[in-house]
Amino acid sequence: MQTALSLETIRKDFPILQRKVRENKLLVYLDNASTSQKPIQVIDAINDYYKNQNANIHRAVYALAEEATEAYENTRTKIAKFLNVQKREEIIFVRGTTEAINLVAYSWGRQNVNKGDIIVTTEYEHHSNIVPWQLLTKERGAKLEYIGVDDNGELILDQLDSYLETGKVKLVTFSQMSNVLGTITNTDEIIKRCKKVGVKTLIDGAQSVPHMKVDLSKLECDFFAFSAHKMLGPTGVGVLWVRKEVLETMQPFHGGGDMIREVHKYETTWNDLPYKFEAGTPNIADVIGFSAAIDYLNKIGMDNIRNHEIELTKYALDKMSKVKGITIYGPKDIAKRGGVISFNFHDVHPHDVATIIDKDGVAVRSGHHCAQVLMERLDVAATNRASFYVYNTKQEIDALIGSLNKVAELFKL
């Protein structure tokens, strides 16, 4: 990895990678699409807040409160710069991608989606980008439609055209990268087609933002959501970006402290953006920890991270394709996929596979990955999934391959 930090140096920053598991096996962590590990810099930032700055924000003028507020708001500024957002008030802190999408469904959806309208999503979405729209469309008498996935794991965009031609579509919402197939969505093309007919777009960036450079000034979507915990940051922190002119039309999602300007017995006026959408005491410590995660990613460089994962994924796909009895899902073109590989062994249940390789200290995800609509499309109940990040190595992939060969041998594949 050509970066300011060598791979060896990077790995030393992650205490958990030194852990021994099971029968004294060194941990090989390959479940990064679920959550990433945290460098010591992030852990220290959270610890430092509780030791030296612990106070509520936006509410007091004493030293601790002012320091905590400055650190918290500094994270918002860093995120805006990280995504090339010019207006920091468009950055809203939430608990994660799930809450961000629910906020849009509640605050924008219930104002704009009516009987007979259509919301369009895709067959490879995470449940958090399906269930909120099911709830909304059922409540409003609208309809939820899906863009299908072809046999190569890519979206069938001609289906989008047929929905848009109805003139009834209010929103198209999709993942920038599939958490199962690793498919990198052709976001520019989808947005271009939607803008042509005045349809708004929401992008689930939970899998893309941690692994590739995202420039919201160029994407031209209307809503964008992602989570800190998948990009070296803490759990319980997410970001919703909304174009300001859209955000100003939306009603609050939660009511309470800090999101208000004045409260009287029968009337309340709202705070300025973005605070109108940040009710109550926020997750201060973890937002500050997220700041350290962004610093860490910036030091490595997002282009370097993407190139590292391309190299790892190409290496892994080549090695895995030679394992007996294995089926690999997703695009064959390495440029069209992220560092995610889902696979199965014929009739061997994915949980059995994961349990066997766990004995070698190799951690992969098994299950439906919160993507049961996609599992139905693939005609499987579940898959195994190996997913890579900045600290993973080819040696760890070799360890995975060794364990997979044991599975093939055990089940005589």
C-alpha positions in Angstrom: 0.0 0.0 0.0 1.6 3.3 -1.1 0.5 5.6 1.7 1.9 7.8 4.4 1.5 4.8 6.6 2.8 1.3 5.8 0.4 -1.7 6.2 2.6 -2.9 9.1 2.3 0.4 10.9 -1.5 0.5 10.3 -2.0 -2.9 11.8 -0.1 -1.9 14.9 -2.7 0.9 15.5 -5.5 -1.7 15.9 -5.1 -3.5 19.3 -7.7 -6.1 18.5 -5.7 -7.5 15.6 -3.2 -8.8 18.1 -5.9 -10.9 19.8 -5.8 -14.7 19.9 -9.1 -16.5 19.6 -10.4 -20.0 19.8 -7.4 -22.4 20.2 -4.8 -19.6 20.5 -5.3 -18.6 16.8 -4.4 -15.1 15.7 -7.6 -13.2 14.7 -8.2 -12.9 11.0 -11.0 -10.3 10.9 -12.9 -10.4 7.5 -16.3 -9.0 8.5 -15.7 -5.3 7.7 -18.9 -4.9 5.8 -20.7 -5.4 9.1 -18.4 -3.2 11.2 -14.8 -2.2 11.1 -12.2 -2.4 13.9 -11.1 0.8 15.6 -7.6 2.2 15.7 -6.1 3.3 19.0 -6.4 6.9 17.9 -10.2 6.6 17.9 -10.3 4.8 21.2 -8.0 7.4 22.8 -10.2 10.3 21.5 -13.3 8.8 23.2 -11.4 8.2 26.4 -10.0 11.7 26.4 -13.4 13.2 26.1 -14.7 11.4 29.1 -11.5 12.1 31.1 -11.1 15.8 30.2 -14.1 17.3 28.5 -17.2 15.5 29.6 -20.1 18.0 29.4 -23.2 18.6 27.4 -22.9 20.7 24.3 -24.7 23.8 22.9 -26.1 24.6 26.3 -23.5 26.3 28.7 -20.7 28.8 28.7 -18.3 27.1 31.2 -14.9 25.8 29.9 -15.8 22.1 29.6 -19.0 22.7 27.7 -17.3 25.1 25.3 -14.5 22.6 24.6 -16.9 19.7 24.1 -19.1 21.8 21.8 -16.1 22.9 19.7 -14.8 19.3 19.4 -18.3 18.0 18.4 -18.9 20.7 15.8 -15.3 20.3 14.5 -16.4 16.8 13.5 -19.3 18.2 11.4 -16.8 20.5 9.6 -14.5 17.6 8.9 -17.3 15.5 7.5 -18.4 18.3 5.2 -14.8 18.6 3.9 -14.4 14.8 3.6 -17.5 14.7 1.4 -16.8 18.0 -0.4 -20.0 19.6 1.0 -20.0 23.4 0.9 -22.7 24.0 3.5 -21.9 22.3 6.8 -25.5 22.9 8.0 -26.6 20.2 5.6 -24.8 17.6 7.8 -27.1 16.0 10.4 -25.8 13.6 13.0 -28.0 10.5 13.6 -27.4 7.1 15.1 -26.6 5.4 11.9 -27.6 4.8 8.2 -30.9 3.2 9.4 -32.0 6.2 11.4 -31.0 8.5 8.5 -33.2 6.7 6.0 -36.1 6.5 8.5 -35.7 10.3 9.1 -36.1 10.9 5.4 -39.1 8.5 5.1 -40.8 10.2 8.1 -39.9 13.9 7.6 -39.8 14.1 3.8 -41.9 11.1 2.8 -45.0 11.8 4.8 -45.1 15.3 3.3 -44.5 14.3 -0.3 -45.7 10.8 -0.9 -49.4 10.3 -1.6 -51.9 7.7 -2.8 -50.8 6.2 -6.1 -47.2 7.5 -5.9 -44.3 5.2 -6.4 -41.0 4.7 -4.4 -38.3 2.8 -6.3 -35.6 0.8 -4.6 -33.5 -2.2 -5.7 -33.3 -5.9 -5.1 -29.9 -5.7 -3.5 -30.8 -3.3 -0.7 -30.2 -3.7 3.0 -33.4 -4.0 5.0 -32.9 -0.5 6.3 -33.5 0.8 2.7 -36.6 -1.4 2.2 -38.6 -1.6 5.5 -39.0 2.2 6.0 -40.4 2.5 2.4 -42.7 -0.5 3.0 -44.1 1.3 6.1 -44.5 4.6 4.2 -46.1 3.3 1.1 -48.6 1.1 3.1 -49.5 4.1 5.2 -49.9 6.5 2.3 -51.5 4.1 -0.2 -48.4 4.4 -2.5 -46.5 1.6 -4.1 -43.0 0.2 -3.7 -41.2 -1.1 -6.8 -37.8 -2.8 -7.3 -35.0 -2.5 -9.9 -34.0 -6.1 -10.5 -30.5 -7.6 -10.3 -29.1 -9.5 -13.3 -27.0 -12.7 -13.1 -23.8 -10.7 -13.0 -25.0 -8.9 -9.8 -25.7 -5.6 -11.5 -28.9 -3.5 -11.7 -31.2 -3.8 -14.7 -31.5 -0.1 -15.3 -34.0 -0.4 -18.1 -36.5 -1.3 -15.4 -35.9 2.1 -13.8 -36.9 3.8 -17.1 -40.2 2.0 -17.2 -41.0 3.2 -13.7 -40.0 6.8 -14.4 -42.2 6.8 -17.5 -45.3 6.5 -15.4 -44.8 10.0 -14.0 -45.7 8.7 -10.5 -42.2 8.1 -9.0 -41.4 10.4 -6.1 -38.1 8.9 -5.0 -35.5 6.4 -6.2 -33.4 5.1 -3.3 -30.4 2.7 -3.6 -27.1 1.6 -2.2 -23.9 3.0 -3.8 -22.3 -0.4 -3.0 -24.1 -3.7 -2.3 -23.2 -5.1 1.1 -23.6 -8.6 -0.3 -22.4 -8.6 -3.9 -19.9 -5.8 -3.5 -21.5 -4.3 -6.7 -20.7 -0.6 -7.2 -23.8 1.0 -8.5 -23.8 3.3 -11.5 -25.0 6.2 -9.4 -24.3 8.9 -12.0 -26.5 7.2 -14.5 -29.4 6.7 -12.1 -29.2 10.3 -10.9 -29.0 11.6 -14.4 -32.2 9.7 -15.4 -34.1 10.8 -12.3 -33.1 14.5 -12.6 -34.3 14.5 -16.2 -37.9 13.9 -14.9 -37.6 15.8 -11.6 -37.4 12.7 -9.3 -35.4 12.9 -6.1 -32.7 10.4 -5.2 -31.5 8.9 -1.9 -28.2 7.1 -1.7 -27.3 4.6 1.1 -23.5 5.1 1.3 -22.9 2.8 4.3 -20.7 0.5 2.2 -19.2 3.1 -0.2 -18.0 6.0 2.0 -15.5 3.8 4.1 -13.9 2.4 0.9 -13.8 5.0 -1.8 -13.7 8.7 -2.4 -17.2 10.2 -2.4 -17.8 13.8 -3.6 -21.3 15.0 -2.9 -20.7 18.2 -4.9 -20.5 16.0 -8.0 -23.1 13.3 -7.2 -26.1 15.6 -7.3 -28.3 13.3 -5.3 -30.8 14.8 -2.8 -30.2 12.6 0.3 -27.1 10.7 1.3 -26.7 8.5 4.4 -23.8 6.5 6.0 -22.4 5.2 9.4 -19.3 5.9 11.4 -18.8 2.3 12.6 -18.0 0.9 9.2 -15.2 3.5 8.6 -13.1 3.0 11.8 -15.4 5.1 13.9 -17.6 4.2 16.9 -21.0 2.6 16.8 -24.1 4.8 17.4 -23.1 7.6 15.0 -24.3 8.2 11.5 -24.7 11.1 9.1 -27.5 12.2 6.9 -26.7 14.8 4.3 -29.7 16.6 2.7 -29.6 19.3 0.1 -30.4 22.5 2.0 -33.4 23.6 -0.2 -35.0 20.2 0.5 -34.0 20.2 4.2 -35.7 23.5 4.8 -39.1 22.0 3.6 -38.9 19.1 6.1 -40.5 18.9 9.5 -38.5 17.6 12.5 -38.2 13.9 13.1 -37.8 14.1 16.9 -39.0 16.8 19.3 -37.2 17.9 22.4 -34.3 19.9 23.6 -31.8 21.7 21.3 -34.0 21.4 18.2 -36.1 24.3 19.3 -35.8 28.1 19.3 -38.7 28.9 21.6 -41.3 26.7 23.4 -44.6 28.1 24.7 -47.6 26.3 26.0 -49.2 25.7 22.6 -46.6 26.7 20.1 -42.9 26.0 19.3 -40.5 27.4 16.8 -37.6 25.4 15.5 -33.9 25.9 15.8 -31.7 26.7 12.7 -30.3 23.9 10.5 -28.9 21.3 11.2 -30.0 21.5 14.9 -33.7 21.4 14.0 -33.1 17.6 13.3 -30.8 16.9 16.3 -33.1 16.7 19.3 -31.8 15.9 22.8 -28.4 15.2 24.1 -26.4 13.6 21.2 -23.8 10.9 21.2 -21.1 13.5 22.0 -18.2 11.1 22.8 -18.6 9.0 19.8 -19.0 11.9 17.4 -15.7 13.2 18.7 -14.3 9.7 18.2 -15.5 9.8 14.7 -13.4 12.9 14.1 -10.3 10.9 14.9 -11.4 8.2 12.4 -11.8 10.7 9.6 -8.3 12.0 10.5 -6.9 8.5 10.2 -8.6 7.8 6.8 -7.4 11.2 5.5 -3.8 10.3 6.5 -3.9 7.1 4.5 -5.9 8.6 1.6 -9.1 7.2 0.2 -7.6 6.5 -3.2 -4.9 4.4 -1.4 -7.6 2.5 0.5 -9.6 1.8 -2.7 -6.4 0.6 -4.5 -5.5 -1.6 -1.6 -8.9 -3.3 -1.5 -8.9 -3.8 -5.3 -5.6 -5.6 -4.9 -6.9 -7.7 -2.0 -10.2 -8.5 -3.7 -8.5 -9.5 -7.0 -6.1 -11.8 -5.1 -9.0 -13.3 -3.1 -11.2 -13.9 -6.0 -8.4 -15.7 -7.9 -7.6 -17.9 -4.9 -11.2 -18.6 -4.0 -12.2 -19.6 -7.5 -9.9 -22.6 -7.2 -11.5 -24.0 -4.1 -13.6 -27.0 -4.8 -17.3 -26.7 -4.7 -17.5 -23.0 -4.2 -19.9 -20.5 -5.8 -19.0 -16.8 -5.8 -21.6 -14.1 -6.3 -21.3 -10.6 -7.7 -19.6 -8.9 -10.7 -16.6 -10.5 -12.3 -15.2 -7.2 -13.3 -13.0 -6.1 -10.3 -13.6 -2.4 -11.2 -17.3 -2.8 -10.6 -17.0 -4.3 -7.1 -15.8 -3.3 -3.6 -13.9 -5.5 -1.2 -16.9 -7.8 -0.5 -17.1 -11.5 -1.6 -20.2 -13.6 -0.9 -20.0 -17.3 -1.5 -21.5 -20.7 -0.9 -20.5 -24.4 -0.9 -23.3 -26.3 -2.7 -25.6 -27.7 0.1 -23.3 -26.9 3.0 -25.1 -24.4 5.3 -23.2 -21.1 5.6 -23.3 -21.2 9.4 -21.5 -24.6 9.3 -18.8 -23.1 7.0 -18.4 -20.1 9.3 -18.2 -22.3 12.4 -15.5 -24.5 10.8 -13.3 -21.6 9.7 -13.8 -19.8 13.0 -11.8 -22.6 14.6 -8.8 -21.3 12.6 -9.5 -17.7 13.9 -11.0 -16.6 10.6 -14.0 -14.3 11.1 -16.5 -14.1 8.3 -20.2 -13.3 8.3 -22.8 -16.0 7.6 -26.5 -15.4 7.1 -28.8 -13.3 4.9 -26.8 -10.1 5.7 -30.1 -8.1 6.2 -30.7 -8.6 2.5 -33.4 -11.2 2.2 -34.9 -9.8 -0.9 -31.6 -10.4 -2.6 -31.3 -13.9 -1.1 -34.6 -14.7 -2.7 -33.3 -13.3 -6.1 -30.2 -15.5 -5.7 -32.5 -18.5 -4.7 -30.5 -19.1 -1.5 -31.3 -18.9 2.2 -28.0 -17.4 3.1 -24.4 -16.9 2.1 -21.0 -16.6 3.6 -19.3 -13.2 3.2 -15.7 -12.1 3.5 -15.1 -8.4 3.4 -11.8 -6.5 3.5 -10.5 -3.2 4.8 -7.4 -1.1 5.1 -5.7 -3.3 7.7 -6.2 -6.7 5.9 -3.4 -8.5 4.2 -2.8 -11.2 1.5 -1.6 -13.5 4.3 -5.0 -13.2 6.0 -6.6 -14.1 2.7 -4.3 -17.2 2.5 -5.5 -18.1 5.9 -9.1 -17.9 4.7 -8.3 -20.0 1.7 -6.6 -22.7 3.9 -9.7 -22.9 6.0 -12.1 -23.0 3.0 -10.0 -25.9 1.6 -10.6 -27.7 4.9 -14.4 -27.2 4.4 -14.2 -28.7 0.9 -12.2 -31.6 2.2 -14.5 -32.2 5.2 -17.6 -32.3 3.0 -15.9 -34.2 0.2 -16.7 -31.5 -2.4 
